Amino acid sequence: MERIIRLVKKYIPVLFRREFINYAIAGVLTTIVNFTAYHLFCNVIGIPNLISNVFAWVLAVTFAYIVNKTLVFLSKSNNKKEEALKITKFFGARLISLGVEELGLYIFVDCLSLPNLYVKAVLAIIVIIINYIFSKCYIFKKANK
């Protein structure tokens, strides 16, 4: 029990930091962009499930990069080369979470015929966690001072 109390005391303050709150807001907005685009492509226009997900991913990740760079991690680039590297890292890391999402959609929607938006909602939680770790520890990592 004492160990649990120590963990709670250690991690609860993180939930109230500006960066975490902004990341949560950005995540919600990015998820809205992703879900709206996916729904339009897949359920309204009729583009196949996995292709719709890739189109929605491109829109959502582009939106997420801008929001995460400017509002969450307050990241500035000194030159175009540095900015290009951040963009490459961001999209590259997001390709990993896209792979997780595509695999999940294929298994649970295409193979098991579960409702696509419900599956996408569950997968979104996993993807958000993966993306935060990559953004915090790899893409927008603060330089050691």
C-alpha positions in Angstrom: 0.0 0.0 0.0 2.9 2.4 0.8 4.3 1.8 -2.6 1.0 2.7 -4.3 0.8 5.9 -2.2 4.4 6.9 -3.3 3.5 6.3 -6.9 0.3 8.4 -6.6 2.2 11.2 -5.0 4.9 11.0 -7.7 2.5 11.0 -10.8 -0.5 13.0 -9.7 1.3 16.3 -10.0 2.2 15.4 -13.6 -1.5 15.5 -14.4 -1.7 19.2 -13.5 1.3 20.4 -15.5 0.8 22.7 -18.4 2.4 20.3 -20.9 0.2 17.4 -19.9 -3.0 19.4 -19.9 -2.2 20.9 -23.3 -1.2 17.4 -24.6 -4.6 16.1 -23.4 -6.4 18.9 -25.2 -4.4 18.5 -28.3 -5.0 14.8 -28.2 -8.8 15.3 -28.0 -8.7 17.7 -30.9 -6.5 15.4 -33.0 -8.7 12.5 -32.2 -11.7 14.5 -33.4 -9.9 15.3 -36.6 -9.0 11.7 -37.0 -12.4 10.3 -36.2 -14.3 12.8 -38.3 -12.1 12.2 -41.4 -12.2 8.4 -40.9 -16.0 8.5 -40.6 -16.4 10.6 -43.7 -14.0 8.6 -45.8 -15.2 5.1 -44.6 -18.9 5.5 -43.6 -20.0 8.4 -45.8 -17.9 8.2 -49.0 -17.5 4.4 -48.8 -13.7 4.1 -49.1 -12.4 0.8 -47.6 -11.7 0.7 -43.9 -7.8 0.6 -43.9 -7.5 3.1 -46.7 -9.8 5.5 -44.9 -7.7 5.1 -41.8 -4.5 6.1 -43.7 -6.2 9.2 -45.2 -7.5 10.2 -41.8 -4.1 9.6 -40.3 -2.4 12.0 -42.7 -4.8 14.8 -41.8 -4.7 14.1 -38.1 -0.9 13.8 -37.9 -0.4 17.0 -39.8 -2.7 18.7 -37.4 -1.1 17.1 -34.4 2.4 18.1 -35.4 1.5 21.8 -35.6 -0.4 21.7 -32.3 2.2 19.6 -30.4 5.1 21.7 -31.7 3.5 25.1 -30.9 1.2 24.6 -28.0 2.3 21.5 -26.1 6.1 21.1 -26.2 6.8 24.8 -27.2 9.4 23.6 -29.5 11.4 26.0 -31.7 13.8 25.1 -34.5 16.9 27.1 -35.2 16.9 26.3 -38.9 15.1 24.5 -41.7 17.3 21.4 -41.3 16.4 21.1 -37.6 12.7 21.6 -38.4 12.8 18.9 -41.2 14.4 16.5 -38.8 11.6 17.1 -36.2 8.9 16.6 -38.9 10.6 13.4 -40.1 10.9 12.1 -36.5 7.3 13.0 -35.8 5.8 11.3 -38.9 8.2 8.4 -38.6 7.2 7.8 -35.0 3.5 8.1 -35.9 4.0 5.5 -38.6 4.6 3.0 -35.7 1.3 3.9 -34.1 -0.4 3.8 -37.5 0.8 0.3 -37.8 -0.7 -0.6 -34.5 -4.0 1.0 -35.4 -4.1 -0.6 -38.9 -3.4 -4.1 -37.5 -6.1 -3.6 -34.8 -8.6 -2.4 -37.4 -7.8 -5.3 -39.7 -8.2 -7.9 -37.0 -11.2 -6.5 -35.2 -13.1 -4.8 -38.1 -12.2 -6.7 -41.2 -11.7 -10.2 -39.7 -14.1 -10.2 -36.7 -16.7 -7.7 -38.1 -16.8 -5.5 -34.9 -18.1 -1.9 -35.3 -15.4 0.2 -36.8 -15.8 3.4 -34.7 -15.9 1.4 -31.4 -12.7 -0.4 -32.4 -11.1 2.8 -33.5 -12.0 4.4 -30.1 -10.3 1.7 -28.1 -7.2 1.8 -30.4 -7.1 5.6 -30.0 -6.3 5.2 -26.3 -3.3 2.9 -27.1 -2.2 5.2 -29.9 -2.3 8.3 -27.7 -0.1 6.7 -25.1 2.4 5.5 -27.7 2.5 8.9 -29.4 3.0 10.8 -26.1 6.0 8.7 -25.3 7.6 9.2 -28.7 6.9 13.0 -28.6 8.2 13.5 -25.1 11.2 11.2 -25.2 12.3 11.4 -28.9 10.8 14.1 -31.0 10.5 17.2 -28.8 13.0 16.1 -26.2 14.6 19.1 -24.4 18.3 19.4 -24.8 20.3 18.8 -21.6 21.5 22.0 -20.1 
